[in-house]
Amino acid sequence: MNYVIIGGSAAGVTACETIRKHNKKSSITLISDEKFPLYSRCLLTYLIAGTIGEDKLCFKDKNFYKENDIKTYLGKKAVSVDRKERRVSLEGGTKISYDKLLIATGATPKSVDVPGVDKKGVLTVRKIDDARAIMNMLDNVKEIAVLGGGLIGLRDAYALRQRDKKVTVIVKSPQVLSQMVDMDAARVIASVLEKNGIKIMTGVAAKEIAGDKSVESILLDNGERLACQLVIIGKGVKPNTELASSAGLKVEDGIVVNEFLQTSDKNIFAAGDVAETYDIARESGRINALWPCAVEQGGIAALNMLGKKKTYDGSLSMNSVDFFGLASISMGITKPTLQLRSGSVVSEVEPPKEEKKYEIISRTGENLYKKFVLKDNKIVGMVLVGDIKTAGIVSALIKNKIDVSSIKDILLDDDFNYAKIMPLVKKFGDKFGQEEFNDTVITY
């Protein structure tokens, strides 16, 4: 058998490792458009902040490919897939045959459509070369503008603030982290960021990035001009679905896969940030672009490529951050909305009052916010800011769809803990899987 994996990050590398563990003889080929192998994108902002060196980015030994007899094409981009001939074509004309193919092409940073976006000093943070370029500029930079107040933008801003730079975050929406938390939680987080020297500007957007050849300032749509020598675009990412689309695979927001991570072609699988998988809380297809999800999906896709019929139960959207000692975590449905799909475009609107199916309980304090979203007495989402110690317990309740009506009135208590839900564990023990539940509580 010829196993071919396109993509050399979490999902792709895990797939290679899993296949070789179970099959010592078949051919494994990995294709990646990056030359630098086996590093964690999650740690790039730590590198920019100066808290780790490049050696700490690696998540596999540098000899991993050689030791596992994996043929690699690094720095080579796959440009097409011929499903009839079962063949992948690379830039430069190389063609690679496959029996089973995994597409783990990840995602690409979104850009902004404004004049000046092509100037020197306008960068994103997705690859190691991006981080290197930013660090090479820092000695000549005093003021930095970050476009985007989502998780990526704020992590970039936080990292650069660690370098003692003057950082301004420009957010088009009325709040930071609009995809992760609600307005109340956002206020708590933004307050801590601003107290520690990061300026937050909401409800404004970049109109022009000015300068000769390099960035000198940024003009906002409210008429204000900010001096800056570096602009970071942190507007999120879009899945790299072009290869799958051109091959005629079913693609919506991402590459659509079944419970075996199999695409609309039985010989092609998808995993990681490009795959649209089952979302446990929403009970529908969704891309949850998270490193742990990519690792799990890469392993399960590999088992199914080997013919072992391993089911993927689905993923749960989860994000966690710690800014200046304020820890925050969100999971599942945090802002209940109706999703309306028109072709590949998804818009979200608040449902009419008579159609609301969600119950929300929340509590706000100084540097503290707790919120739980329930549907039919089951937790489907949470936001914890300042006190996240119950995150593991709640994640188990969400994943196992446990009726929490008997403990609903104590979820917000400061002393809510594992002991308080022992009656539920005893009642639903067979559903939880006792060992799995304990692991979940401990590891989050």
N, C-alpha and C positions, 0 to 999 in steps of 0.2 A: 504494500500500500504506500502511496505517496500522500503525505499529509502536508498541506501548505497553509501557513498562517500569515496573514497580512496585518502587520501592526506589532511593534516591539515593546509595548508598555505592559501594564498590569495583566490585562486579559490575555494578550498574545503570549507573553512569557510563561504565565501559569499554564496555558494550554500546552505549550511545548514541554514543560516539565511533567505534566500529567500524562501526556501521550507516551513519553519516553519511560516513565515509571512502569507503565503497563505493557509497553511494547518495545522490546530492545532492538528489534531488527528493521522495522519499517523506516522509510525515508521521511525526515522532517525538515522542512524548509521554512525559514522565517524571512519575511520581507519587511523592511522598515525604511521610511524616508529620512530617518535620523541616523547619523553616523555614530553618535554617542549612545552606547547600549545600556540597558538595565539600570535606569535611575528612576527615582520617585518624583513625579511632578508635584506632589503634595508638599514637598520640602523646599521648593524653589524660593518661596518667600523667606524661609529661614536662612537660606544662603544669602539672599539679598540683604537681610537684616544683619548679617555678620555673626549669627549665633552658631552656625555650623560651617564646615568646609565642604568642598566638592566630594571628598572621600566619604562623607556621611550620606550622600544621595543614593549610593548604590544599594540595591536590595537583593542582588545576587552576586556571587563571586565573578570576577572578570573572566574567568575561564569556563563559565557556565556552559556556553554554547559548544565549546570544544569537548568538554568532559561528557556532554550528553549527545555528542555526535549530531549536532544540528547545523545544517548548512545555512549560512546567512547571506543576505543581500542587504547590507546596511548602506544608507544614503541613496537608496534606489526606490523610486516611486512606482507602485503598481498603477497602470493607466487603464487597463481593461481586463474583463473576465469573459472568456468565451465558454459559455455553459455547455454548448453542444460538444465542443472538443475537449472540455475540461482543461482549460489552459489559461494561465495568467500572463499577461504581457507587461513588461517593465519598460520604463524610459530607456531608450538606447536600443530597444529591439529584442532583448532577451525574453524568451518564452519558457514558462515553467508549467509542466503538467501536474495535475492533481487528481486524486481519487476522492479526497474529502478536503474541503476548503473552509477556513475560518476567517471571517472578515472582522477585524478588531481595529478599525482605522481611527477610532477615537473622535476627537472634536477639534475645531479650530476657533480661536478667539474671534468674537464679533468686532467689527470696526465701526467707525462713525463716518457718515457722509458729510464732511465739512471741508472747506478749502484749507489747505495746509497740512492735511493728515499725512502727506508723504514727506514732510520735512524731517531732517535729522533731529533725533531727540524725541520722536513719537514712537512709543514701543508698547508691546503687550508682554504678558508674562505667561508663557505656556511651555516653552522649551528651555533647555539649559543655555542655549545660545542667547536667548532673550535676557536671562538673568546675568550672563556674562557682560552683555552689552550695557545693561543698566549700571552694573558695578564699575565698569570702565569709565563711565561718565560722572560718577558721584563726586569726584574731587573738584569738578568744575561746575557743580550744581548747588544752588542754595534753595531755590523755590521749585516745587513740583506740583503739578495739577494732575489729579486722578479723575478720569471720566468714568463714572459708574459707582453707585453706592451699594452694590450687591456684595455677596461674599467675596468674590474675586477682587473687586475694587478696594474693599476695606482691608483685606489681608495685604494687598500691595501697599496701601497707605500706612498701615501699621508697621510693616517692615521698613519702609523708608523713614518713618518717624524715629525708629530705633537708630538710624544713622544721623539723627539730629538735624534733619532737613525740615524746612517749612513746607507743610503739606496741606493742600486744599482739595477736598473731595467734592466734586460737582455731580449732583444727583438730579436727574430729570423728574423723577417721581416725588411725591410729597414726603417721603420717608426713606431712610436707609433700609437695606435688607428686605425689600418689599416682597420678594419671593419666599422669604424664610420666616418672617415674623409679622405680627400686626403692628399698628401704629403705637400702641402703648409700650410694647416691648422695644420698639425702635427708638422711642424717646429715651428710655433708660440707657440703651447702648450708645446712642449718639451723645448723650450728656457726658458719659465717661470718656469717650473719644475726644470731645472738645476740651474737657478739663485737662487732658494730657497733651494738648497742643495740636490736634488735628482739626482744622476748620471744616465744617460741614455746610454746604450750600445746597438746599433742596429747592425743587421747582424751577430749576434753571438748566440750560443746556449750552454746550459749546456752539458758537456760530462760526468761528474762524480761529485757526491756529496760525499766529503771525510770526514773522521773522524773515531773515534773508534766506539763507540755506538751512539754518538751524532754528530751533524754537526759541522765541524771545518772550512771547506773551500769548494769552488766549483771550479772545473776545467772546463774551457770553450774550445770550439772546435778551438779557435785561439791560444791555448797554454797558455793563461793567467790564473792565479789562484787568486781567490778572497777570502780573509779571511771573514768568516761569522759564526755566531752561530745560525742563523735561516734562513730557506729557505721557502718562500711562493710561492706556485704554483698558479698563476693567469692566467691560459691558457683558460679560458672560461668554458662553461658547455656543457653537452650532455643530451638530454632528456631521461627520464627514461621510455623507451618504451617496456622494456622486458616483463612486465606483459601483455600488449596488444598484442604483437607479439605472445607470447606463447598461447594466447587465440584465435589466428587466425584472429584478427582484421586487417584491412588494415593499414599498417604503411609505410611511406616513411621517410622523415626527422623526422617527428613526427607522432602522431596518426592522420590519415586523418579524417576530419569531414566535414559535409555539413553546409549549412547556419543556421541550427538549432543546431549546435555543436553536431550532432549525428554521431556516428561512423558507420562502415559498419554493425553493429548490431543495430537494431532499439531500443533496450532496454538499450543500453550502450552509454554514452556521454563522451566527454573529454573536458578539459578546462585547461588553464594556460600554463606553460612552456613546457608541453608535447604535446600540441595540435598544429597541422598544420592547420591554418585557412587562410582565404582569406586576402591577403595583398592589401590594397587600391591602393598604388602607383605602385606596380609591377603587379597588376591584375592577381595574381597567388597565389598558396598555399605557406605559409611560417610560420615559428615559430618566433613570436615576443615576446621574453621572457621578458616582462615588467610587473611590479606590477599592474599598472592601467588596462592593458589588461587582466590580470588574474582575477582581481576583476570583470570587466565587463563580461567576458566570464563565470565566475562561476555563476553570477546572471542570465544570459540569458540561460545557460544550465539548471539551476534549473527550470526556467519557462517552458522550453520545456519538462523536466521530468514530470512536473505537467500537461502537455497536452495543454499548453496555446499558442503554435505555435508563438514564438517570434523569429524574424529573426535577426541574427548577421550580421551587415553590413561589418565587417572586421576590421582589425587593421592596424596601421601605425607604422613602426619602428621608434623609437625616443629615443635618449639618451641625457642626459644633465649632465654636470659636472661643478664644480667650484673649480679650483686649485689656491690657493693663490690669490684669488680675480679675477682671469681670468675665466669668465663664457663662456661656450661653449655649443652649442646644435646642434644636427644633426637630420634630419628627412627624411624618404623616401629613394629614390635612391640618394646616394651621390657620387658614383663612377660608372657611367654607364658601364655595361659589358654585355656580352652574358653569360647566364648560360647554361652549358652543363651537362645533367644528364646521368649517367651510373649506372643503378640500384639505390642504395641509396646514391651514391656518386655524389656530385654536385661540378663542377669546374667552375671557372669564367675566361674568357679570353676577352681581348679587341676586339671588333668587327672590321672587315675591314672598312676602311674609307667610302667605298661606301654604307655600311649598317648602318652607324651611324644615329640614329634617334633622338639623343638628342642635345639640344643646351645648352651650359654652359656659364653663365656670372658670373664673379668673380671680387673681388677687395681685395688687400692686403695692410695693413698698419702696423704701429708699434702696436704690441699686438692687431691686428685687422685682421679679415678675413671674407669675405662674399662670399657665392657662392650659386647660384640657378641653378638647373637642370630642363630644360623644355623639354617637348615632345608635339608636335602639339600645341604649344603656351599655354600649361598648365604646371604649376609647379608640378614636381613629386618628388623633393628632394631639401634639403637646408642644408648648413653648416653655422653657425654663431659663430664666436669667438670674444669675447671682447665686442660685442654689440648685445644683443639678444632680444632687446625690441620688435622687429617685429615678433617674433616667433609665437605668437598666431594668428596674422593676416594671416601669410603665411600658417600655418597649416589649417586654414579654407579654404583658396584658394585651397590647395592640396586635402583636403577631399571632397570638393564639385566639384572638377575638373573644375574650372572656367577658361575660356579663358582670359589670361592676356596680350594679344598682345597690348592693348591700354596703359598699364602701365609698359611695360617691360623695358623701358628706364629709369625708376626712381626707380626700385627695390633696387639698390645699394646706393641710396642717404641717407645721414645721417638723413634727415628729412622725410623719407618715413614713413607714419603713416596711421591710420585708415581713416583720412579725405581724404587722397589721393585716396582711393579706393571707395569713396562714389558713384561715377557713376556705378561701378560694383555692389555694394550692391543694388542700385536701379534697375539695369537691371536684376540681377539674384536673387532678393529678395525672390521670391517664392522657388528657389532652395536652397538658403542658409537656409531659416528659420530664420528670423531676430533675434528672441530671442536667438536661438542656436548660431548664429554667434557672437552676442555680448558677450555671456557667454564665448565662446572660446577665444575671444580677451582678456577678463579680467583675466581669470584663468591661462593662461600660463605664 
